[in-house]
Amino acid sequence: MKANRAFELLVSRDTREPSFLADPRRHDRIEVVSIDDGEVVMFWELPVREAAKLARQLREDLIQLDAEEFIRTWSER
């Protein structure tokens, strides 16, 4: 099963501003949540620009990888 069918990516921002306009001190939260049971599988809290980059990478991998491969890849990082 593809990872994007097993997991949902949630990005929480402190403000509504896009990352390129945001205060560099702002931190965003990124969660990968299991669709089946709603449990958080992975969690990051990062500065805004790092969070935006990570969210892009996660979205790409959710589309390309299967669920087990996604967990294995991102658990090592």
Number of C-alpha atoms within 10 A of each C-alpha: 9 16 20 21 14 17 23 18 17 14 16 13 16 11 12 9 10 12 19 10 10 15 14 12 10 14 20 20 18 21 19 21 18 18 14 9 9 11 12 15 13 14 13 14 14 16 16 23 20 14 21 19 11 15 18 11 11 18 14 12 19 23 14 14 16 16 19 12 15 19 17 10 12 11 10 6 5
